[in-house]
Amino acid sequence: MDKDRRVICKIISWMLDNPDKSGMAYTELEHYIEDVRSEAIWWMHADVCTMLDSGDDPRQAEVPDIYSRAMTDLAT
């Protein structure tokens, strides 16, 4: 995803410009991964609620369809 690549490039570029502080870059990468995981969990919760609100059963949803929606929504 372009968004991920931009963030990772920014962090790695900063690390290369500040080699004596490279530990901070790893911390930033860890925080980014943590944030992305949280966003995915919140997205899934919202998607299930949307399905339920429209009368659909999330247990019957096809995983590739969910994945496709998630990739589209979370890419921005």
N, CA, C and O atoms as a GROMACS GRO file, in nm:
protein
  304
    1MET      N    1   0.084  -0.117   0.000
    1MET     CA    2   0.000   0.000   0.000
    1MET      C    3   0.089   0.124   0.000
    1MET      O    4   0.191   0.130   0.069
    2ASP      N    5   0.049   0.221  -0.078
    2ASP     CA    6   0.128   0.343  -0.089
    2ASP      C    7   0.143   0.416   0.044
    2ASP      O    8   0.249   0.469   0.075
    3LYS      N    9   0.035   0.417   0.122
    3LYS     CA   10   0.039   0.486   0.252
    3LYS      C   11   0.148   0.425   0.340
    3LYS      O   12   0.225   0.497   0.403
    4ASP      N   13   0.153   0.292   0.345
    4ASP     CA   14   0.254   0.224   0.427
    4ASP      C   15   0.395   0.254   0.376
    4ASP      O   16   0.485   0.283   0.455
    5ARG      N   17   0.412   0.247   0.246
    5ARG     CA   18   0.543   0.272   0.188
    5ARG      C   19   0.591   0.413   0.220
    5ARG      O   20   0.708   0.434   0.252
    6ARG      N   21   0.501   0.511   0.213
    6ARG     CA   22   0.539   0.650   0.244
    6ARG      C   23   0.586   0.663   0.388
    6ARG      O   24   0.688   0.726   0.416
    7VAL      N   25   0.511   0.604   0.480
    7VAL     CA   26   0.548   0.614   0.623
    7VAL      C   27   0.680   0.542   0.649
    7VAL      O   28   0.767   0.596   0.718
    8ILE      N   29   0.695   0.424   0.595
    8ILE     CA   30   0.818   0.347   0.616
    8ILE      C   31   0.937   0.421   0.556
    8ILE      O   32   1.043   0.428   0.619
    9CYS      N   33   0.922   0.474   0.435
    9CYS     CA   34   1.031   0.550   0.372
    9CYS      C   35   1.069   0.672   0.456
    9CYS      O   36   1.187   0.704   0.471
   10LYS      N   37   0.969   0.740   0.509
   10LYS     CA   38   0.996   0.857   0.593
   10LYS      C   39   1.077   0.818   0.716
   10LYS      O   40   1.174   0.885   0.751
   11ILE      N   41   1.037   0.709   0.782
   11ILE     CA   42   1.108   0.664   0.902
   11ILE      C   43   1.249   0.618   0.869
   11ILE      O   44   1.344   0.653   0.940
   12ILE      N   45   1.265   0.541   0.762
   12ILE     CA   46   1.398   0.492   0.724
   12ILE      C   47   1.488   0.607   0.680
   12ILE      O   48   1.606   0.609   0.714
   13SER      N   49   1.434   0.703   0.607
   13SER     CA   50   1.513   0.820   0.566
   13SER      C   51   1.561   0.896   0.689
   13SER      O   52   1.677   0.937   0.695
   14TRP      N   53   1.472   0.914   0.786
   14TRP     CA   54   1.512   0.982   0.909
   14TRP      C   55   1.623   0.906   0.978
   14TRP      O   56   1.719   0.965   1.028
   15MET      N   57   1.610   0.770   0.980
   15MET     CA   58   1.710   0.688   1.047
   15MET      C   59   1.846   0.702   0.976
   15MET      O   60   1.949   0.711   1.042
   16LEU      N   61   1.846   0.704   0.844
   16LEU     CA   62   1.971   0.718   0.770
   16LEU      C   63   2.034   0.855   0.791
   16LEU      O   64   2.156   0.868   0.792
   17ASP      N   65   1.950   0.957   0.809
   17ASP     CA   66   2.000   1.092   0.835
   17ASP      C   67   2.050   1.108   0.979
   17ASP      O   68   2.129   1.198   1.008
   18ASN      N   69   2.004   1.021   1.067
   18ASN     CA   70   2.038   1.029   1.210
   18ASN      C   71   2.084   0.892   1.260
   18ASN      O   72   2.016   0.834   1.345
   19PRO      N   73   2.196   0.840   1.210
   19PRO     CA   74   2.236   0.703   1.246
   19PRO      C   75   2.260   0.682   1.395
   19PRO      O   76   2.245   0.570   1.444
   20ASP      N   77   2.295   0.786   1.467
   20ASP     CA   78   2.318   0.771   1.610
   20ASP      C   79   2.188   0.756   1.689
   20ASP      O   80   2.190   0.724   1.808
   21LYS      N   81   2.074   0.778   1.622
   21LYS     CA   82   1.944   0.767   1.688
   21LYS      C   83   1.858   0.658   1.623
   21LYS      O   84   1.735   0.666   1.626
   22SER      N   85   1.922   0.556   1.564
   22SER     CA   86   1.848   0.455   1.488
   22SER      C   87   1.748   0.378   1.575
   22SER      O   88   1.648   0.328   1.524
   23GLY      N   89   1.774   0.368   1.704
   23GLY     CA   90   1.680   0.300   1.793
   23GLY      C   91   1.544   0.367   1.793
   23GLY      O   92   1.441   0.301   1.809
   24MET      N   93   1.543   0.498   1.775
   24MET     CA   94   1.417   0.572   1.769
   24MET      C   95   1.338   0.534   1.644
   24MET      O   96   1.215   0.534   1.647
   25ALA      N   97   1.408   0.503   1.535
   25ALA     CA   98   1.339   0.463   1.412
   25ALA      C   99   1.266   0.331   1.433
   25ALA      O  100   1.153   0.315   1.388
   26TYR      N  101   1.330   0.239   1.501
   26TYR     CA  102   1.264   0.111   1.530
   26TYR      C  103   1.141   0.131   1.617
   26TYR      O  104   1.038   0.066   1.597
   27THR      N  105   1.152   0.220   1.712
   27THR     CA  106   1.037   0.252   1.798
   27THR      C  107   0.924   0.311   1.714
   27THR      O  108   0.807   0.276   1.734
   28GLU      N  109   0.957   0.400   1.622
   28GLU     CA  110   0.856   0.459   1.534
   28GLU      C  111   0.790   0.353   1.446
   28GLU      O  112   0.668   0.356   1.426
   29LEU      N  113   0.868   0.259   1.394
   29LEU     CA  114   0.812   0.150   1.314
   29LEU      C  115   0.719   0.063   1.399
   29LEU      O  116   0.612   0.023   1.353
   30GLU      N  117   0.759   0.035   1.521
   30GLU     CA  118   0.674  -0.044   1.611
   30GLU      C  119   0.542   0.029   1.636
   30GLU      O  120   0.435  -0.032   1.635
   31HIS      N  121   0.549   0.159   1.659
   31HIS     CA  122   0.427   0.238   1.683
   31HIS      C  123   0.339   0.238   1.558
   31HIS      O  124   0.216   0.228   1.569
   32TYR      N  125   0.399   0.248   1.442
   32TYR     CA  126   0.321   0.248   1.318
   32TYR      C  127   0.248   0.114   1.302
   32TYR      O  128   0.129   0.112   1.270
   33ILE      N  129   0.318   0.005   1.326
   33ILE     CA  130   0.255  -0.128   1.315
   33ILE      C  131   0.141  -0.140   1.416
   33ILE      O  132   0.035  -0.193   1.383
   34GLU      N  133   0.163  -0.093   1.536
   34GLU     CA  134   0.059  -0.095   1.640
   34GLU      C  135  -0.063  -0.015   1.595
   34GLU      O  136  -0.177  -0.059   1.614
   35ASP      N  137  -0.040   0.102   1.538
   35ASP     CA  138  -0.150   0.186   1.491
   35ASP      C  139  -0.228   0.119   1.377
   35ASP      O  140  -0.350   0.126   1.373
   36VAL      N  141  -0.156   0.055   1.286
   36VAL     CA  142  -0.220  -0.012   1.173
   36VAL      C  143  -0.306  -0.129   1.222
   36VAL      O  144  -0.417  -0.150   1.173
   37ARG      N  145  -0.255  -0.204   1.317
   37ARG     CA  146  -0.333  -0.314   1.374
   37ARG      C  147  -0.460  -0.261   1.440
   37ARG      O  148  -0.568  -0.317   1.421
   38SER      N  149  -0.448  -0.154   1.517
   38SER     CA  150  -0.566  -0.096   1.582
   38SER      C  151  -0.667  -0.049   1.480
   38SER      O  152  -0.787  -0.071   1.496
   39GLU      N  153  -0.619   0.016   1.375
   39GLU     CA  154  -0.709   0.066   1.271
   39GLU      C  155  -0.783  -0.050   1.205
   39GLU      O  156  -0.902  -0.039   1.175
   40ALA      N  157  -0.714  -0.163   1.182
   40ALA     CA  158  -0.778  -0.280   1.120
   40ALA      C  159  -0.886  -0.338   1.210
   40ALA      O  160  -0.992  -0.379   1.162
   41ILE      N  161  -0.860  -0.342   1.340
   41ILE     CA  162  -0.960  -0.396   1.433
   41ILE      C  163  -1.083  -0.304   1.436
   41ILE      O  164  -1.196  -0.353   1.432
   42TRP      N  165  -1.060  -0.173   1.444
   42TRP     CA  166  -1.172  -0.079   1.442
   42TRP      C  167  -1.250  -0.089   1.312
   42TRP      O  168  -1.373  -0.082   1.313
   43TRP      N  169  -1.179  -0.105   1.199
   43TRP     CA  170  -1.246  -0.116   1.070
   43TRP      C  171  -1.334  -0.240   1.068
   43TRP      O  172  -1.449  -0.234   1.022
   44MET      N  173  -1.282  -0.353   1.117
   44MET     CA  174  -1.359  -0.477   1.115
   44MET      C  175  -1.484  -0.464   1.202
   44MET      O  176  -1.590  -0.512   1.164
   45HIS      N  177  -1.471  -0.401   1.316
   45HIS     CA  178  -1.586  -0.380   1.403
   45HIS      C  179  -1.693  -0.297   1.331
   45HIS      O  180  -1.811  -0.332   1.334
   46ALA      N  181  -1.651  -0.189   1.267
   46ALA     CA  182  -1.745  -0.104   1.194
   46ALA      C  183  -1.809  -0.179   1.078
   46ALA      O  184  -1.928  -0.163   1.051
   47ASP      N  185  -1.731  -0.262   1.009
   47ASP     CA  186  -1.785  -0.338   0.896
   47ASP      C  187  -1.890  -0.437   0.944
   47ASP      O  188  -1.994  -0.452   0.880
   48VAL      N  189  -1.864  -0.505   1.054
   48VAL     CA  190  -1.962  -0.600   1.108
   48VAL      C  191  -2.089  -0.526   1.151
   48VAL      O  192  -2.200  -0.572   1.124
   49CYS      N  193  -2.073  -0.411   1.216
   49CYS     CA  194  -2.191  -0.333   1.257
   49CYS      C  195  -2.272  -0.289   1.135
   49CYS      O  196  -2.395  -0.292   1.138
   50THR      N  197  -2.203  -0.248   1.029
   50THR     CA  198  -2.272  -0.208   0.906
   50THR      C  199  -2.349  -0.324   0.847
   50THR      O  200  -2.463  -0.308   0.803
   51MET      N  201  -2.289  -0.442   0.846
   51MET     CA  202  -2.358  -0.561   0.795
   51MET      C  203  -2.483  -0.591   0.878
   51MET      O  204  -2.590  -0.616   0.823
   52LEU      N  205  -2.467  -0.586   1.008
   52LEU     CA  206  -2.581  -0.615   1.096
   52LEU      C  207  -2.692  -0.512   1.077
   52LEU      O  208  -2.810  -0.547   1.072
   53ASP      N  209  -2.655  -0.384   1.066
   53ASP     CA  210  -2.754  -0.278   1.046
   53ASP      C  211  -2.833  -0.297   0.916
   53ASP      O  212  -2.950  -0.260   0.909
   54SER      N  213  -2.768  -0.354   0.815
   54SER     CA  214  -2.837  -0.374   0.687
   54SER      C  215  -2.907  -0.509   0.680
   54SER      O  216  -2.960  -0.547   0.575
   55GLY      N  217  -2.905  -0.582   0.791
   55GLY     CA  218  -2.974  -0.711   0.796
   55GLY      C  219  -2.894  -0.829   0.746
   55GLY      O  220  -2.947  -0.939   0.734
   56ASP      N  221  -2.766  -0.808   0.717
   56ASP     CA  222  -2.680  -0.917   0.671
   56ASP      C  223  -2.618  -0.988   0.791
   56ASP      O  224  -2.603  -0.931   0.899
   57ASP      N  225  -2.581  -1.113   0.769
   57ASP     CA  226  -2.516  -1.194   0.873
   57ASP      C  227  -2.366  -1.196   0.843
   57ASP      O  228  -2.324  -1.255   0.744
   58PRO      N  229  -2.284  -1.131   0.928
   58PRO     CA  230  -2.140  -1.126   0.902
   58PRO      C  231  -2.075  -1.265   0.898
   58PRO      O  232  -1.969  -1.282   0.839
   59ARG      N  233  -2.139  -1.362   0.962
   59ARG     CA  234  -2.083  -1.498   0.960
   59ARG      C  235  -2.095  -1.560   0.822
   59ARG      O  236  -2.024  -1.656   0.791
   60GLN      N  237  -2.182  -1.506   0.740
   60GLN     CA  238  -2.202  -1.559   0.604
   60GLN      C  239  -2.119  -1.484   0.499
   60GLN      O  240  -2.120  -1.520   0.382
   61ALA      N  241  -2.051  -1.380   0.541
   61ALA     CA  242  -1.974  -1.298   0.447
   61ALA      C  243  -1.854  -1.376   0.394
   61ALA      O  244  -1.793  -1.455   0.466
   62GLU      N  245  -1.822  -1.354   0.269
   62GLU     CA  246  -1.707  -1.416   0.206
   62GLU      C  247  -1.581  -1.338   0.244
   62GLU      O  248  -1.576  -1.216   0.229
   63VAL      N  249  -1.481  -1.407   0.293
   63VAL     CA  250  -1.358  -1.342   0.338
   63VAL      C  251  -1.292  -1.261   0.226
   63VAL      O  252  -1.248  -1.149   0.252
   64PRO      N  253  -1.284  -1.311   0.102
   64PRO     CA  254  -1.223  -1.227  -0.003
   64PRO      C  255  -1.297  -1.094  -0.022
   64PRO      O  256  -1.234  -0.993  -0.054
   65ASP      N  257  -1.429  -1.093  -0.004
   65ASP     CA  258  -1.504  -0.968  -0.016
   65ASP      C  259  -1.469  -0.872   0.099
   65ASP      O  260  -1.450  -0.752   0.077
   66ILE      N  261  -1.460  -0.925   0.219
   66ILE     CA  262  -1.423  -0.843   0.334
   66ILE      C  263  -1.282  -0.788   0.313
   66ILE      O  264  -1.257  -0.669   0.335
   67TYR      N  265  -1.192  -0.874   0.271
   67TYR     CA  266  -1.053  -0.834   0.250
   67TYR      C  267  -1.044  -0.722   0.145
   67TYR      O  268  -0.970  -0.625   0.163
   68SER      N  269  -1.118  -0.737   0.038
   68SER     CA  270  -1.116  -0.636  -0.068
   68SER      C  271  -1.166  -0.501  -0.017
   68SER      O  272  -1.106  -0.397  -0.046
   69ARG      N  273  -1.275  -0.502   0.059
   69ARG     CA  274  -1.326  -0.376   0.117
   69ARG      C  275  -1.226  -0.315   0.213
   69ARG      O  276  -1.205  -0.194   0.214
   70ALA      N  277  -1.165  -0.399   0.294
   70ALA     CA  278  -1.067  -0.350   0.391
   70ALA      C  279  -0.947  -0.287   0.321
   70ALA      O  280  -0.902  -0.179   0.360
   71MET      N  281  -0.896  -0.353   0.219
   71MET     CA  282  -0.781  -0.300   0.148
   71MET      C  283  -0.813  -0.165   0.082
   71MET      O  284  -0.729  -0.075   0.078
   72THR      N  285  -0.934  -0.154   0.032
   72THR     CA  286  -0.976  -0.027  -0.030
   72THR      C  287  -0.990   0.082   0.075
   72THR      O  288  -0.937   0.192   0.057
   73ASP      N  289  -1.060   0.053   0.182
   73ASP     CA  290  -1.086   0.154   0.286
   73ASP      C  291  -0.961   0.192   0.363
   73ASP      O  292  -0.942   0.310   0.395
   74LEU      N  293  -0.876   0.096   0.394
   74LEU     CA  294  -0.760   0.123   0.478
   74LEU      C  295  -0.640   0.178   0.399
   74LEU      O  296  -0.540   0.218   0.458
   75ALA      N  297  -0.650   0.179   0.269
   75ALA     CA  298  -0.539   0.228   0.186
   75ALA      C  299  -0.526   0.379   0.190
   75ALA      O  300  -0.423   0.434   0.149
   76THR      N  301  -0.629   0.447   0.238
   76THR     CA  302  -0.624   0.594   0.236
   76THR      C  303  -0.597   0.650   0.373
   76THR      O  304  -0.590   0.772   0.390
   0.00000   0.00000   0.00000
